[in-house]
Amino acid sequence: MTYGRGTFKGIEFGLYGYEDIDSEETMDNIKREFEDQYLKQIKTNLKKVGIKFISLKWFSPREYNFANDNLDLTIRIVDKKKIKTAILKHKTEIDKRLSENKSYSGYTSLTIYSVESELELLDKPNYEIDLIVLSEILNIDFTDFDINEHLITLPDCEECNEYFDQEDLKEFEGEWLCEDCLKKAKEFEK
Ligand SMILES: [Zn+2]
């Protein structure tokens, strides 16, 4: 089972709207930093509640109209008894968040309605843990992690200050210039 946005309570990984960043490098960097800080704890905490960690993968939408970037978590249910214990331990927070998240006009909630209904589902053979339930029993505070601290900015042309990929800048008399500025600089030289 793979879980997207909202799995890690308190973090948004979305890069939509960020300008002047090297997207590829930034995605790699955020993933690396996040793993450095939390991966060990995530694996341990999941194991404690009967869930096996499978993978973390960066997800990037082809278009930003409907989705944003995310770090997706894939897991496997191992021990339902331990999950049940963990759910009951966090019952109050889970129920509180679920009631805040109920469907309203124009919005269909994708999560279940209560801890009780989650526990009923838990007995079924194809049980998939609810996203909110998972994020609560994971029980890690991620609020220290700010993606803004891990952005990799693109280099800029030293003449016009526009942002370019490094490979689109050429060095000319000690300055890194874009194609247009390079042309102008060369013409000026003549
Ligand atoms: Zn330029």
Boltz pocket constraint, residues with backbone or C-beta under 6 A from the ligand:
constraints:
  - pocket:
      binder: B
      contacts: [[A, 157], [A, 158], [A, 159], [A, 160], [A, 161], [A, 162], [A, 177], [A, 178], [A, 179], [A, 180], [A, 181], [A, 182]]
      max_distance: 6.0
